């Protein structure tokens, strides 16, 4: 894979748009559409050509998306809401008990996690998993003392990773009943990922275990996030270290730095996969692009704080605190990385930069 030296990573972006408010979540469809949700409830869809399809105001922070056909489901503040994917029309909305957090599709129903946080105790008091039909009818609700930090569907099972006091896994049945299962550590599950061959869970004590309870590796610091890659998996630790492993848990590469806010495997550059890491130093954001197999730093840029990241083999998108939504595309990045770029990029004329920003703002209206 060629290296880009001091390549201007933002200048190599395929699309730069604005949501007009802090971005809180992103969703990419198989058709190439990109949807951004904001902290103040705005949602906007761009198609694969970068054109705005619709903009709606959901009223509260958008934290997660799921889609089935023409149904687009979103968690918005205290509500789970269904929209028409094609035109953004709201179809139904229901208030939950506490904040509406993550959601997923399971057995042709939408499953939503809610949680009640107590500021006085600085902890979650109660959580629940809600099951709705696509048309908005409540099927069941399963309440628990633990906070589910991850939820996903595996064949006929709905899996949640649990915090204190239970910890471990919860397997939720079709009627909402929960069967608890221990993992390789009794420490709270902080994150999880559903891979092609196995499920991985990251614990507060640094343990990474499989859904079958097998120990994969043990870190010195807590696991903040996990992502599957074409070569294995990557974990982000709460001390700012990122580490890549093969499927058997053998370390391939690692990188240390400022606290990590998002990380994901992104688009193919040349013939190899890339891994993208977003960091925050307290004043500005840092985006790093690594070779997914070797860990070699390919490019980096500074930005406002990155709040969300979505990637696949063809694209990588980020959403930022200043409302910017930036998307990179495999073919364009490969071409830019292959160019014989000078060591120092020429300075950008400020008037030209301001004009480009105005054009983007007009296009996004």
C-alpha positions as a LaTeX table, in Angstrom:
\begin{tabular}{lrrr}
\hline
Residue & $x$ (\AA) & $y$ (\AA) & $z$ (\AA) \\
\hline
Unk1 & 0.00 & 0.00 & 0.00 \\
Unk2 & 1.49 & 3.38 & $-0.94$ \\
Unk3 & 1.96 & 6.00 & 1.72 \\
Unk4 & 0.69 & 9.54 & 1.37 \\
Unk5 & 3.25 & 11.51 & 3.32 \\
Unk6 & 1.68 & 14.85 & 4.23 \\
Unk7 & $-1.38$ & 14.34 & 2.05 \\
Unk8 & $-4.32$ & 16.60 & 2.89 \\
Unk9 & $-6.77$ & 13.94 & 4.05 \\
Unk10 & $-9.80$ & 16.26 & 3.99 \\
Unk11 & $-8.96$ & 17.35 & 0.44 \\
Unk12 & $-9.06$ & 13.66 & $-0.55$ \\
Unk13 & $-12.62$ & 13.27 & 0.77 \\
Unk14 & $-15.29$ & 12.26 & $-1.70$ \\
Unk15 & $-18.00$ & 14.25 & 0.13 \\
Unk16 & $-18.02$ & 17.04 & 2.73 \\
Unk17 & $-21.47$ & 18.10 & 3.94 \\
Unk18 & $-23.01$ & 19.78 & 6.99 \\
Unk19 & $-25.83$ & 18.71 & 9.28 \\
Unk20 & $-26.00$ & 22.18 & 10.78 \\
Unk21 & $-25.61$ & 20.88 & 14.34 \\
Unk22 & $-23.37$ & 18.53 & 16.30 \\
Unk23 & $-23.48$ & 15.05 & 14.75 \\
Unk24 & $-24.37$ & 12.31 & 17.23 \\
Unk25 & $-24.83$ & 9.25 & 14.97 \\
Unk26 & $-24.40$ & 8.00 & 11.41 \\
Unk27 & $-25.98$ & 5.29 & 9.27 \\
Unk28 & $-24.85$ & 3.94 & 5.89 \\
Unk29 & $-27.10$ & 1.84 & 3.66 \\
Unk30 & $-26.16$ & $-0.85$ & 1.17 \\
Unk31 & $-27.32$ & 1.49 & $-1.60$ \\
Unk32 & $-24.71$ & 4.04 & $-0.57$ \\
Unk33 & $-27.02$ & 6.48 & 1.22 \\
Unk34 & $-25.69$ & 8.27 & 4.30 \\
Unk35 & $-27.88$ & 9.49 & 7.17 \\
Unk36 & $-26.66$ & 11.75 & 9.97 \\
Unk37 & $-28.49$ & 12.34 & 13.25 \\
Unk38 & $-27.78$ & 15.34 & 15.46 \\
Unk39 & $-27.65$ & 16.26 & 19.13 \\
Unk40 & $-30.67$ & 18.56 & 18.68 \\
Unk41 & $-32.69$ & 16.00 & 16.73 \\
Unk42 & $-32.05$ & 16.91 & 13.11 \\
Unk43 & $-31.78$ & 14.02 & 10.67 \\
Unk44 & $-30.56$ & 14.36 & 7.07 \\
Unk45 & $-30.10$ & 11.85 & 4.27 \\
Unk46 & $-27.72$ & 12.17 & 1.33 \\
Unk47 & $-27.81$ & 9.70 & $-1.55$ \\
Unk48 & $-24.76$ & 8.03 & $-3.11$ \\
Unk49 & $-24.26$ & 11.10 & $-5.32$ \\
Unk50 & $-24.13$ & 13.43 & $-2.32$ \\
Unk51 & $-27.55$ & 15.02 & $-2.90$ \\
Unk52 & $-29.88$ & 15.81 & 0.02 \\
Unk53 & $-32.93$ & 13.52 & $-0.07$ \\
Unk54 & $-34.69$ & 14.73 & 3.05 \\
Unk55 & $-34.15$ & 16.67 & 6.28 \\
Unk56 & $-36.38$ & 16.23 & 9.33 \\
Unk57 & $-36.45$ & 17.45 & 12.93 \\
Unk58 & $-36.87$ & 14.58 & 15.41 \\
Unk59 & $-36.82$ & 16.89 & 18.44 \\
Unk60 & $-34.09$ & 15.28 & 20.56 \\
Unk61 & $-30.64$ & 13.70 & 20.31 \\
Unk62 & $-30.44$ & 10.86 & 17.80 \\
Unk63 & $-28.28$ & 8.06 & 19.23 \\
Unk64 & $-28.77$ & 5.03 & 16.97 \\
Unk65 & $-30.35$ & 3.79 & 13.72 \\
Unk66 & $-31.66$ & 0.51 & 12.32 \\
Unk67 & $-33.37$ & $-0.18$ & 9.00 \\
Unk68 & $-35.67$ & $-2.81$ & 7.54 \\
Unk69 & $-36.95$ & $-2.15$ & 4.01 \\
Unk70 & $-38.69$ & 1.24 & 3.98 \\
Unk71 & $-38.71$ & 1.41 & 7.79 \\
Unk72 & $-36.01$ & 3.52 & 9.40 \\
Unk73 & $-35.94$ & 3.25 & 13.20 \\
Unk74 & $-34.11$ & 5.73 & 15.43 \\
Unk75 & $-33.63$ & 6.33 & 19.14 \\
Unk76 & $-34.33$ & 10.02 & 19.76 \\
Unk77 & $-33.94$ & 11.20 & 23.34 \\
Unk78 & $-36.59$ & 9.31 & 25.35 \\
Unk79 & $-38.33$ & 7.93 & 22.25 \\
Unk80 & $-38.03$ & 5.15 & 19.72 \\
Unk81 & $-39.36$ & 6.49 & 16.43 \\
Unk82 & $-40.09$ & 4.97 & 13.03 \\
Unk83 & $-39.73$ & 6.90 & 9.78 \\
Unk84 & $-40.24$ & 6.18 & 6.12 \\
Unk85 & $-36.76$ & 5.56 & 4.72 \\
Unk86 & $-37.66$ & 6.95 & 1.30 \\
Unk87 & $-39.09$ & 10.34 & 2.31 \\
Unk88 & $-38.44$ & 10.78 & 6.07 \\
Unk89 & $-42.13$ & 10.85 & 7.07 \\
Unk90 & $-42.66$ & 9.96 & 10.74 \\
Unk91 & $-44.75$ & 6.78 & 11.05 \\
Unk92 & $-44.95$ & 6.33 & 14.82 \\
Unk93 & $-43.12$ & 7.21 & 18.05 \\
Unk94 & $-43.21$ & 5.85 & 21.60 \\
Unk95 & $-41.69$ & 7.19 & 24.82 \\
Unk96 & $-39.65$ & 4.70 & 26.84 \\
Unk97 & $-38.70$ & 4.67 & 30.52 \\
Unk98 & $-35.47$ & 6.66 & 30.59 \\
Unk99 & $-33.25$ & 7.39 & 27.63 \\
Unk100 & $-33.64$ & 5.39 & 24.43 \\
Unk101 & $-30.15$ & 4.05 & 23.69 \\
Unk102 & $-29.31$ & 1.29 & 21.21 \\
Unk103 & $-31.59$ & $-0.68$ & 18.92 \\
Unk104 & $-31.42$ & $-3.61$ & 16.52 \\
Unk105 & $-33.64$ & $-5.72$ & 14.25 \\
Unk106 & $-34.39$ & $-9.26$ & 15.43 \\
Unk107 & $-36.87$ & $-11.79$ & 13.98 \\
Unk108 & $-38.77$ & $-9.05$ & 12.08 \\
Unk109 & $-39.18$ & $-6.88$ & 15.16 \\
Unk110 & $-37.32$ & $-3.87$ & 16.49 \\
Unk111 & $-35.56$ & $-4.23$ & 19.86 \\
Unk112 & $-34.67$ & $-1.12$ & 21.85 \\
Unk113 & $-32.57$ & $-0.62$ & 24.99 \\
Unk114 & $-33.57$ & 2.07 & 27.48 \\
Unk115 & $-31.86$ & 3.11 & 30.72 \\
Unk116 & $-32.62$ & 5.29 & 33.72 \\
Unk117 & $-29.63$ & 7.19 & 35.12 \\
Unk118 & $-29.57$ & 8.58 & 38.65 \\
Unk119 & $-27.36$ & 11.66 & 38.97 \\
Unk120 & $-27.38$ & 11.45 & 42.78 \\
Unk121 & $-26.00$ & 7.90 & 42.79 \\
Unk122 & $-23.93$ & 8.42 & 39.62 \\
Unk123 & $-25.17$ & 5.10 & 38.27 \\
Unk124 & $-27.90$ & 3.44 & 36.22 \\
Unk125 & $-30.90$ & 2.41 & 38.33 \\
Unk126 & $-32.90$ & 0.35 & 35.86 \\
Unk127 & $-32.77$ & $-0.67$ & 32.21 \\
Unk128 & $-35.12$ & $-2.45$ & 29.84 \\
Unk129 & $-35.32$ & $-4.07$ & 26.43 \\
Unk130 & $-38.46$ & $-3.18$ & 24.49 \\
Unk131 & $-39.86$ & $-5.24$ & 21.62 \\
Unk132 & $-42.03$ & $-3.50$ & 18.99 \\
Unk133 & $-43.56$ & $-4.67$ & 15.75 \\
Unk134 & $-42.55$ & $-2.71$ & 12.66 \\
Unk135 & $-45.93$ & $-0.96$ & 12.80 \\
Unk136 & $-45.39$ & 0.22 & 16.39 \\
Unk137 & $-47.27$ & $-2.28$ & 18.58 \\
Unk138 & $-45.50$ & $-3.12$ & 21.85 \\
Unk139 & $-44.93$ & $-6.90$ & 22.05 \\
Unk140 & $-43.20$ & $-7.08$ & 25.42 \\
Unk141 & $-40.79$ & $-5.25$ & 27.70 \\
Unk142 & $-38.08$ & $-6.95$ & 29.79 \\
Unk143 & $-36.74$ & $-4.94$ & 32.74 \\
Unk144 & $-33.46$ & $-5.51$ & 34.57 \\
Unk145 & $-31.15$ & $-3.89$ & 37.11 \\
Unk146 & $-28.12$ & $-4.09$ & 34.78 \\
Unk147 & $-27.28$ & $-1.65$ & 32.00 \\
Unk148 & $-26.96$ & $-3.43$ & 28.60 \\
Unk149 & $-23.93$ & $-1.85$ & 26.92 \\
Unk150 & $-24.36$ & $-3.77$ & 23.69 \\
Unk151 & $-27.19$ & $-5.56$ & 21.87 \\
Unk152 & $-27.20$ & $-7.61$ & 18.67 \\
Unk153 & $-29.03$ & $-10.40$ & 16.91 \\
Unk154 & $-27.36$ & $-13.76$ & 16.26 \\
Unk155 & $-29.50$ & $-16.15$ & 14.22 \\
Unk156 & $-32.44$ & $-16.82$ & 16.56 \\
Unk157 & $-30.88$ & $-15.28$ & 19.68 \\
Unk158 & $-30.95$ & $-11.73$ & 20.95 \\
Unk159 & $-27.76$ & $-11.03$ & 22.95 \\
Unk160 & $-27.06$ & $-8.24$ & 25.44 \\
Unk161 & $-23.77$ & $-7.56$ & 27.26 \\
Unk162 & $-24.40$ & $-6.52$ & 30.85 \\
Unk163 & $-22.91$ & $-4.21$ & 33.44 \\
Unk164 & $-23.21$ & $-4.53$ & 37.20 \\
Unk165 & $-24.53$ & $-6.29$ & 39.19 \\
Unk166 & $-25.12$ & $-9.34$ & 36.97 \\
Unk167 & $-22.39$ & $-8.78$ & 34.32 \\
Unk168 & $-21.87$ & $-11.43$ & 31.64 \\
Unk169 & $-24.39$ & $-12.03$ & 28.86 \\
Unk170 & $-28.14$ & $-12.05$ & 28.67 \\
Unk171 & $-29.87$ & $-14.20$ & 26.05 \\
Unk172 & $-33.39$ & $-12.87$ & 25.51 \\
Unk173 & $-36.14$ & $-15.24$ & 24.35 \\
Unk174 & $-39.03$ & $-14.48$ & 22.02 \\
Unk175 & $-41.26$ & $-13.74$ & 25.03 \\
Unk176 & $-38.75$ & $-11.38$ & 26.70 \\
Unk177 & $-37.42$ & $-13.91$ & 29.21 \\
Unk178 & $-33.70$ & $-13.62$ & 30.00 \\
Unk179 & $-31.16$ & $-16.40$ & 30.49 \\
Unk180 & $-27.89$ & $-15.24$ & 32.02 \\
Unk181 & $-24.53$ & $-16.59$ & 30.95 \\
Unk182 & $-21.07$ & $-16.06$ & 32.46 \\
Unk183 & $-18.10$ & $-14.97$ & 30.40 \\
Unk184 & $-14.33$ & $-15.27$ & 30.92 \\
Unk185 & $-14.43$ & $-12.41$ & 33.45 \\
Unk186 & $-16.90$ & $-11.36$ & 36.12 \\
Unk187 & $-16.07$ & $-7.72$ & 35.30 \\
Unk188 & $-18.80$ & $-5.60$ & 33.63 \\
Unk189 & $-19.16$ & $-5.89$ & 29.86 \\
Unk190 & $-18.46$ & $-2.46$ & 28.36 \\
Unk191 & $-18.73$ & $-3.25$ & 24.64 \\
Unk192 & $-19.28$ & $-6.07$ & 22.19 \\
Unk193 & $-19.10$ & $-6.89$ & 18.50 \\
Unk194 & $-20.72$ & $-9.58$ & 16.38 \\
Unk195 & $-18.08$ & $-10.93$ & 14.00 \\
Unk196 & $-18.32$ & $-13.34$ & 11.08 \\
Unk197 & $-17.33$ & $-16.38$ & 13.14 \\
Unk198 & $-17.60$ & $-15.34$ & 16.79 \\
Unk199 & $-18.85$ & $-12.70$ & 19.18 \\
Unk200 & $-16.37$ & $-10.68$ & 21.25 \\
Unk201 & $-17.00$ & $-8.78$ & 24.47 \\
Unk202 & $-14.76$ & $-6.22$ & 26.16 \\
Unk203 & $-14.72$ & $-5.93$ & 29.96 \\
Unk204 & $-13.91$ & $-3.11$ & 32.33 \\
Unk205 & $-10.92$ & $-5.06$ & 33.70 \\
Unk206 & $-9.28$ & $-5.38$ & 30.26 \\
Unk207 & $-10.51$ & $-8.90$ & 29.45 \\
Unk208 & $-11.73$ & $-9.76$ & 25.95 \\
Unk209 & $-13.86$ & $-12.90$ & 25.86 \\
Unk210 & $-15.94$ & $-14.75$ & 23.28 \\
Unk211 & $-19.66$ & $-15.34$ & 23.52 \\
Unk212 & $-18.85$ & $-18.91$ & 24.55 \\
Unk213 & $-16.92$ & $-17.66$ & 27.58 \\
Unk214 & $-13.40$ & $-18.26$ & 26.23 \\
Unk215 & $-10.61$ & $-15.83$ & 27.18 \\
Unk216 & $-9.02$ & $-14.22$ & 24.10 \\
Unk217 & $-6.64$ & $-11.75$ & 25.73 \\
Unk218 & $-6.24$ & $-9.64$ & 28.88 \\
Unk219 & $-5.18$ & $-5.98$ & 28.77 \\
Unk220 & $-3.88$ & $-3.77$ & 31.56 \\
Unk221 & $-6.63$ & $-1.22$ & 30.98 \\
Unk222 & $-10.37$ & $-1.33$ & 30.38 \\
Unk223 & $-11.78$ & $-2.03$ & 26.91 \\
Unk224 & $-13.58$ & 1.01 & 25.49 \\
Unk225 & $-14.59$ & $-0.40$ & 22.09 \\
Unk226 & $-14.11$ & $-3.35$ & 19.75 \\
Unk227 & $-14.23$ & $-3.58$ & 15.97 \\
Unk228 & $-13.94$ & $-6.55$ & 13.63 \\
Unk229 & $-11.43$ & $-6.34$ & 10.79 \\
Unk230 & $-10.54$ & $-8.47$ & 7.79 \\
Unk231 & $-7.50$ & $-9.69$ & 9.77 \\
Unk232 & $-9.06$ & $-10.21$ & 13.21 \\
Unk233 & $-10.18$ & $-7.49$ & 15.61 \\
Unk234 & $-9.09$ & $-4.16$ & 17.09 \\
Unk235 & $-9.64$ & $-3.01$ & 20.66 \\
Unk236 & $-9.43$ & 0.51 & 22.05 \\
Unk237 & $-8.34$ & 0.87 & 25.68 \\
Unk238 & $-9.25$ & 3.59 & 28.14 \\
Unk239 & $-5.59$ & 4.72 & 28.34 \\
Unk240 & $-5.54$ & 5.76 & 24.64 \\
Unk241 & $-3.90$ & 2.60 & 23.29 \\
Unk242 & $-5.30$ & 0.83 & 20.24 \\
Unk243 & $-4.26$ & $-2.77$ & 19.55 \\
Unk244 & $-4.92$ & $-5.09$ & 16.60 \\
Unk245 & $-5.08$ & $-8.88$ & 17.00 \\
Unk246 & $-5.48$ & $-11.86$ & 14.71 \\
Unk247 & $-8.52$ & $-14.15$ & 15.26 \\
Unk248 & $-6.62$ & $-16.26$ & 17.82 \\
Unk249 & $-5.68$ & $-13.26$ & 19.96 \\
Unk250 & $-2.09$ & $-12.79$ & 18.78 \\
Unk251 & $-1.00$ & $-9.14$ & 18.75 \\
Unk252 & $-0.27$ & $-7.70$ & 15.29 \\
Unk253 & 0.32 & $-4.02$ & 16.07 \\
Unk254 & $-0.52$ & $-1.29$ & 18.55 \\
Unk255 & $-0.52$ & 2.48 & 18.72 \\
Unk256 & $-0.75$ & 4.85 & 21.71 \\
Unk257 & $-2.00$ & 8.41 & 21.88 \\
Unk258 & $-4.79$ & 10.66 & 23.11 \\
Unk259 & $-8.09$ & 9.12 & 24.29 \\
Unk260 & $-9.95$ & 7.25 & 21.55 \\
Unk261 & $-13.52$ & 8.29 & 20.82 \\
Unk262 & $-14.25$ & 6.15 & 17.73 \\
Unk263 & $-12.49$ & 3.43 & 15.72 \\
Unk264 & $-13.43$ & 1.21 & 12.77 \\
Unk265 & $-12.02$ & $-0.65$ & 9.81 \\
Unk266 & $-12.62$ & 1.47 & 6.73 \\
Unk267 & $-12.39$ & 1.36 & 2.98 \\
Unk268 & $-9.85$ & $-0.57$ & 0.95 \\
Unk269 & $-6.91$ & 1.57 & $-0.19$ \\
Unk270 & $-5.06$ & $-0.02$ & $-3.05$ \\
Unk271 & $-5.46$ & $-3.71$ & $-2.29$ \\
Unk272 & $-5.42$ & $-3.54$ & 1.50 \\
Unk273 & $-7.87$ & $-2.60$ & 4.23 \\
Unk274 & $-7.43$ & 0.52 & 6.31 \\
Unk275 & $-8.23$ & 1.16 & 9.97 \\
Unk276 & $-9.39$ & 4.59 & 11.16 \\
Unk277 & $-9.01$ & 5.97 & 14.70 \\
Unk278 & $-10.53$ & 9.18 & 16.06 \\
Unk279 & $-8.87$ & 10.76 & 19.11 \\
Unk280 & $-9.57$ & 13.81 & 21.27 \\
Unk281 & $-6.86$ & 15.78 & 23.09 \\
Unk282 & $-9.26$ & 18.09 & 24.94 \\
Unk283 & $-8.95$ & 20.90 & 22.39 \\
Unk284 & $-9.09$ & 19.30 & 18.95 \\
Unk285 & $-9.81$ & 16.03 & 17.24 \\
Unk286 & $-7.28$ & 13.81 & 15.50 \\
Unk287 & $-8.11$ & 11.31 & 12.75 \\
Unk288 & $-5.53$ & 8.59 & 12.00 \\
Unk289 & $-5.52$ & 6.15 & 9.10 \\
Unk290 & $-3.51$ & 2.94 & 9.54 \\
Unk291 & $-2.81$ & $-0.09$ & 7.40 \\
Unk292 & $-5.21$ & $-2.62$ & 8.95 \\
Unk293 & $-2.67$ & $-5.47$ & 8.76 \\
Unk294 & 0.64 & $-3.78$ & 9.65 \\
Unk295 & $-0.45$ & $-0.71$ & 11.60 \\
Unk296 & 1.60 & 1.62 & 9.39 \\
Unk297 & 0.37 & 5.21 & 9.65 \\
Unk298 & $-0.91$ & 6.24 & 6.21 \\
Unk299 & $-2.41$ & 9.67 & 6.85 \\
Unk300 & $-3.85$ & 11.88 & 9.58 \\
Unk301 & $-5.70$ & 15.15 & 10.01 \\
Unk302 & $-7.00$ & 17.48 & 12.70 \\
Unk303 & $-10.68$ & 18.29 & 13.06 \\
Unk304 & $-13.29$ & 19.30 & 15.56 \\
Unk305 & $-14.25$ & 16.48 & 17.91 \\
Unk306 & $-15.39$ & 13.40 & 16.00 \\
Unk307 & $-18.62$ & 12.03 & 17.44 \\
Unk308 & $-19.49$ & 9.15 & 15.12 \\
Unk309 & $-17.81$ & 6.89 & 12.55 \\
Unk310 & $-19.16$ & 4.35 & 10.05 \\
Unk311 & $-17.03$ & 2.29 & 7.67 \\
Unk312 & $-17.12$ & $-0.57$ & 5.18 \\
Unk313 & $-14.91$ & $-1.86$ & 2.36 \\
Unk314 & $-15.94$ & 0.99 & 0.05 \\
Unk315 & $-16.38$ & 4.06 & 2.28 \\
Unk316 & $-15.58$ & 5.60 & 5.66 \\
Unk317 & $-17.68$ & 8.43 & 7.11 \\
Unk318 & $-17.25$ & 10.61 & 10.19 \\
Unk319 & $-19.58$ & 13.06 & 11.91 \\
Unk320 & $-18.13$ & 15.96 & 13.89 \\
Unk321 & $-18.96$ & 18.34 & 16.71 \\
Unk322 & $-19.11$ & 21.30 & 14.28 \\
Unk323 & $-21.75$ & 19.55 & 12.15 \\
Unk324 & $-19.40$ & 18.42 & 9.39 \\
Unk325 & $-20.05$ & 15.06 & 7.77 \\
Unk326 & $-17.07$ & 13.80 & 5.76 \\
Unk327 & $-17.01$ & 10.67 & 3.61 \\
Unk328 & $-14.02$ & 9.02 & 1.95 \\
Unk329 & $-14.38$ & 6.57 & $-0.92$ \\
Unk330 & $-12.07$ & 3.66 & $-1.77$ \\
Unk331 & $-11.41$ & 4.42 & $-5.43$ \\
Unk332 & $-10.71$ & 8.12 & $-4.88$ \\
Unk333 & $-8.49$ & 7.48 & $-1.84$ \\
Unk334 & $-6.53$ & 4.85 & $-3.73$ \\
Unk335 & $-5.93$ & 7.29 & $-6.56$ \\
Unk336 & $-4.89$ & 10.09 & $-4.20$ \\
Unk337 & $-2.59$ & 7.83 & $-2.17$ \\
Unk338 & $-0.92$ & 6.65 & $-5.38$ \\
Unk339 & $-0.11$ & 10.16 & $-6.57$ \\
Unk340 & 3.42 & 11.42 & $-6.14$ \\
Unk341 & 2.51 & 14.17 & $-3.71$ \\
Unk342 & 5.03 & 16.84 & $-2.65$ \\
Unk343 & 6.30 & 16.74 & 0.91 \\
Unk344 & 4.71 & 20.09 & 1.67 \\
Unk345 & 1.19 & 20.92 & 0.55 \\
Unk346 & 0.67 & 24.41 & $-0.87$ \\
Unk347 & $-1.27$ & 26.74 & 1.41 \\
Unk348 & $-4.97$ & 27.04 & 0.68 \\
Unk349 & $-6.22$ & 30.48 & $-0.26$ \\
Unk350 & $-8.55$ & 31.59 & 2.54 \\
Unk351 & $-11.02$ & 33.26 & 0.16 \\
Unk352 & $-11.30$ & 30.06 & $-1.89$ \\
Unk353 & $-11.83$ & 28.04 & 1.29 \\
Unk354 & $-14.58$ & 30.40 & 2.46 \\
Unk355 & $-16.29$ & 30.22 & $-0.93$ \\
Unk356 & $-16.25$ & 26.42 & $-0.84$ \\
Unk357 & $-17.81$ & 26.49 & 2.63 \\
Unk358 & $-20.61$ & 28.78 & 1.39 \\
Unk359 & $-21.27$ & 26.50 & $-1.58$ \\
Unk360 & $-21.51$ & 23.48 & 0.72 \\
Unk361 & $-23.93$ & 25.35 & 2.99 \\
Unk362 & $-26.17$ & 26.26 & 0.03 \\
Unk363 & $-26.08$ & 22.69 & $-1.27$ \\
Unk364 & $-27.09$ & 21.27 & 2.12 \\
Unk365 & $-30.18$ & 23.47 & 2.51 \\
\hline
\end{tabular}
